[in-house]
Amino acid sequence: MVDIAQLWAGSKRRNNAYYLGRQDARESNARTYARKLRIAITRAHGIFVEDADGHTYYDCLAAAGALPLGHNHPVALEAMRRAIDEELPFQTLDLTTPLKDAYTDALLATLPDEFAARARIHFCSPAGTDAVEAAIKLVKTCTGRGGMLAFQGGYHGMTQGALALMGNRAPKADLSGLMPGAQFLPYPYAYRCPFGVGGAETARLSAAMLRSLLADPEGGVLAAGLVTELVQGEGGVIPAPDPWSRDIRQITRDHDLPLVVDEVQTGWGRSGRLYAFEHSGITPDVLVLSKAIGGGLPMAVLIYDKDLDRWKPGAHAGTFRGNQLAMATGLATLRVIEEEGLVAHAGAMGERLMGNLNRVQDELPLLGDIRGRGLMIGAEFVDPDGRPDQLGHAPADGMAARAVQTECLRRGLLIELGGRHGAVARFLPPLIITGEQVDAVSEIFYEACRAVLDQGLRHRTAGLG
Ligand SMILES: Cc1ncc(COP(=O)(O)O)c(C=O)c1O
């Protein structure tokens, strides 16, 4: 019999430096988080993780929002144990099981009635990017058109089609031959308004541009669908104003253009509603989900109107589409979210965090904008001495953000950066975070900002990684 304890024994014996050194030597140059968050994680519970040096951290990264209940939630663990005890298969391709049936029921029940009644579900390979690929294929097949509309600052994943629809140019810079036909429109990012006007006008003009593009016989693009997040995440935590969401819903409907809403990050409570589209009352034609819906284990699905279900058998296959453990933890997670009122809790905790961050902004000149929805919050760093843009806002300061991230790490807080120039500190804590924990996180963030400001650390950490 294999001795599992023996197999794992080595992994708990050394310190951070040991594991990081080996990781640096052996893992790909394309690694990401591991470059900035220089720890080796040994244990995790709730909102906390521990590293190999024995330090504990508040985890406001939560696997990029994939852990709505935090680490090792007892209900998720129980669901896994039960699945194992009942000898469920690990994987079933797309064959059905009683658990899959129950998961599908529960998933459909989360949707607005009119959407659920007409919905078809496609279980995808377990990453958000695969569900985005599926969405692209679906709308192309249905419309017979080849172009795709997306938004500046959007993030949809790292595979070829999803990447082609990503705003950030850096990951595409070395690649030729990405999916052709992607066209980008300005997103309603009022603080750095693409039209140079700011405020509510930003959203109005963004929608007007889409309307004109689609109505214009010389608009140039034959689009199969429009893909959007309703709170841009990686792009810098930019919530779309509700009137804008309603406008793009109306415009796409007027032009028979399928609206693909990417809720990979916002789905299941993150924005203070179960789905971000609920804020504006719209329903998408195609909904892309991943992250939270597996309760911490990998899962991705596409949900769409049955009129679009015109692709052929095998149009989007894949081996790992029937992960029973993920369905068990996903189902259990949804129950906890519902029974413990975690969606409303996320809204309340988000407001508390925003309030705290606004106070930090009032006191320290290095934060230009605090924004977000629910527990998806961003703080944009600016260089107060830099030349203001046409709206009078100081320039984004990625170096300050990076220095604050490092200082947060030193003080026991994991946060991620996003946005243009990496200047936005992103808070994505598990939805179970308590008020006291929100305050503790805010305090650490404040101390980290203070240290960067007082000691000029911005310059010391510049240029790392
Ligand atoms: C909005 C959005 N779409 C798609 C993806 C891609 O998901 P994955 O990293 O699981 O491929 C992400 C990942 O962060 C995301 O935030």
Ligand as a Chemical Component Dictionary entry (heavy atoms), coordinates in Angstrom:
data_LIG
# 
_chem_comp.id                   LIG 
_chem_comp.type                 NON-POLYMER 
_chem_comp.pdbx_formal_charge   0 
_chem_comp.three_letter_code    LIG 
# 
loop_
_chem_comp_atom.comp_id 
_chem_comp_atom.atom_id 
_chem_comp_atom.alt_atom_id 
_chem_comp_atom.type_symbol 
_chem_comp_atom.charge 
_chem_comp_atom.model_Cartn_x 
_chem_comp_atom.model_Cartn_y 
_chem_comp_atom.model_Cartn_z 
_chem_comp_atom.pdbx_ordinal 
LIG C1 C1 C 0 -14.102 37.748 -16.327 1  
LIG C2 C2 C 0 -13.205 36.577 -16.560 2  
LIG N1 N1 N 0 -13.411 35.791 -17.622 3  
LIG C3 C3 C 0 -12.662 34.729 -17.869 4  
LIG C4 C4 C 0 -11.612 34.406 -17.044 5  
LIG C5 C5 C 0 -10.753 33.222 -17.358 6  
LIG O1 O1 O 0 -10.948 32.227 -16.414 7  
LIG P1 P1 P 0 -9.809  31.116 -16.201 8  
LIG O2 O2 O 0 -8.641  31.808 -15.609 9  
LIG O3 O3 O 0 -10.438 30.126 -15.283 10 
LIG O4 O4 O 0 -9.528  30.545 -17.539 11 
LIG C6 C6 C 0 -11.352 35.189 -15.924 12 
LIG C7 C7 C 0 -10.222 34.881 -15.023 13 
LIG O5 O5 O 0 -9.872  35.595 -14.140 14 
LIG C8 C8 C 0 -12.163 36.309 -15.672 15 
LIG O6 O6 O 0 -11.951 37.107 -14.630 16 
# 
loop_
_chem_comp_bond.comp_id 
_chem_comp_bond.atom_id_1 
_chem_comp_bond.atom_id_2 
_chem_comp_bond.value_order 
_chem_comp_bond.pdbx_ordinal 
LIG C1 C2 SING 1  
LIG C2 N1 SING 2  
LIG C2 C8 DOUB 3  
LIG N1 C3 DOUB 4  
LIG C3 C4 SING 5  
LIG C4 C5 SING 6  
LIG C4 C6 DOUB 7  
LIG C5 O1 SING 8  
LIG O1 P1 SING 9  
LIG P1 O2 DOUB 10 
LIG P1 O3 SING 11 
LIG P1 O4 SING 12 
LIG C6 C7 SING 13 
LIG C6 C8 SING 14 
LIG C7 O5 DOUB 15 
LIG C8 O6 SING 16 
# 
